[in-house]
């Protein structure tokens, strides 16, 4: 337990001291949130109805999908994990610690959004604050696991940018953050079902706001939970201690298995 606390404390302080991580975990998402609160609510007053969950998801997505993969690749390339292996540190511990600390940073930034969105920008308050908090934690852990999987299967930092943006950009456009899924064309909704953000927004709408949803909100929670566990399990299985080690336990393409719960959700609503 002492080793766990010390490792967690070290990783957490690293996130505060590293200017790049500080920017991606706090400065960028909170600045974007403030801008959306000032500009978007003035241009489109209906945005207030979804502003709180949308900005919570944006903060989580930024920290985990954009911020988590790169440090994993950089540590692997620098030989840090090789020294961990020599000292008997298991892959499970190596991956779980950056995921937990990144999620912790993301939840701190999310708490700022949760506390200020209603009084500062007139965002619609949820009918159930507890469900809002639980779904926020679940979304953070799921996105953190997916971020770890991206870091594990990426051969370099350029690849992490590619895979991260492949999730981040569609999430902004089709994931229900900027516009509700209900106004998307029927032909586009199956693509939305492939995004964790869409399921997070549907879970928020149905379980925290008691609003009608496009997807079954309970099913969306199940998709997030299943995909998070699957992503982290695949990350541990596919973990490579050294970038120079060409012998891997599994092919990186196995990471696509994380899409299975989302593919199933297209047909089960």
Long-range contacts (C-beta under 8 A, 24 or more apart in sequence): 7-93, 7-97, 8-97, 8-100, 8-101, 11-97, 11-98, 11-100, 11-101, 12-101, 12-104, 12-105, 14-101, 15-101, 15-102, 15-105, 21-67, 21-71, 21-105, 24-62, 24-63, 24-66, 24-67, 25-62, 25-63, 25-67, 25-102, 25-105, 25-106, 25-109, 26-105, 26-108, 26-109, 28-62, 29-58, 29-59, 29-62, 29-63, 29-109, 30-59, 30-109, 30-112, 30-113, 32-58, 32-62, 33-58, 33-59, 33-113, 33-117, 37-117, 37-120, 37-121, 37-123, 38-121, 41-121, 41-122, 41-123, 48-121, 48-122, 48-123, 48-124, 49-124, 50-124, 50-176, 50-177, 50-180, 50-201, 50-205, 51-117, 51-121, 51-123, 51-124, 52-113, 52-114, 52-117, 52-118, 52-123, 52-124, 52-125, 52-126, 52-132, 53-126, 53-132, 53-200, 53-201, 53-204, 53-205, 53-208, 53-209, 54-176, 54-177, 54-178, 54-201, 55-113, 55-117, 56-110, 56-113, 56-114, 56-132, 56-136, 56-139, 56-204, 57-139, 57-171, 57-175, 57-177, 57-197, 57-200, 57-201, 57-204, 58-172, 58-177, 59-106, 59-109, 59-110, 59-113, 60-106, 60-110, 60-136, 60-139, 60-140, 60-143, 61-143, 61-167, 61-168, 61-171, 61-197, 62-106, 62-168, 63-102, 63-103, 63-105, 63-106, 63-109, 64-102, 64-103, 64-106, 64-140, 64-143, 64-144, 64-146, 64-147, 65-143, 65-146, 65-147, 65-150, 65-164, 65-167, 65-168, 66-164, 66-168, 67-102, 67-147, 68-98, 68-99, 68-102, 68-144, 68-147, 68-148, 68-150, 68-151, 69-147, 69-148, 69-150, 69-151, 69-154, 69-160, 69-163, 69-164, 70-151, 70-157, 70-160, 70-161, 71-98, 71-151, 72-98, 72-148, 72-151, 72-152, 73-151, 73-154, 73-156, 73-157, 73-159, 73-160, 74-157, 76-240, 76-241, 76-242, 76-243, 77-156, 77-243, 79-242, 81-241, 81-242, 82-241, 82-242, 84-241, 85-241, 91-236, 91-239, 91-241, 92-236, 94-239, 95-148, 95-152, 95-232, 95-235, 95-236, 95-239, 96-232, 98-148, 99-141, 99-144, 99-145, 99-147, 99-148, 99-232, 100-144, 102-144, 102-147, 103-140, 103-141, 103-144, 106-140, 106-144, 107-136, 107-137, 107-140, 110-136, 110-140, 124-209, 126-204, 126-208, 126-209, 127-208, 127-209, 127-210, 128-207, 128-208, 128-209, 128-210, 129-208, 131-207, 131-208, 132-204, 132-208, 135-200, 135-203, 135-204, 135-207, 135-208, 135-221, 138-200, 138-203, 138-221, 138-224, 138-225, 138-228, 139-196, 139-200, 139-203, 139-224, 141-228, 142-196, 142-200, 142-224, 142-225, 142-227, 142-228, 142-231, 143-196, 144-228, 145-227, 145-228, 145-229, 145-231, 145-232, 145-235, 146-196, 146-227, 146-228, 146-231, 146-258, 148-231, 148-232, 148-235, 149-231, 149-232, 149-234, 149-235, 149-238, 149-255, 149-258, 150-255, 151-235, 152-234, 152-235, 152-238, 152-239, 152-240, 152-255, 153-238, 153-252, 153-255, 155-243, 167-195, 167-196, 170-195, 171-195, 171-196, 171-197, 171-198, 174-198, 175-200, 175-201, 176-201, 176-202, 177-201, 181-214, 181-215, 182-212, 182-214, 189-214, 190-266, 193-262, 193-265, 193-266, 194-259, 194-262, 194-263, 194-266, 195-262, 196-223, 196-224, 196-227, 196-262, 199-223, 199-224, 199-262, 199-265, 200-224, 214-269, 215-265, 215-269, 216-268, 216-269, 219-265, 219-268, 219-269, 220-265, 222-261, 223-261, 223-262, 223-264, 223-265, 226-261, 227-258, 227-261, 227-262, 230-257, 230-258, 230-260, 230-261, 231-258, 234-258
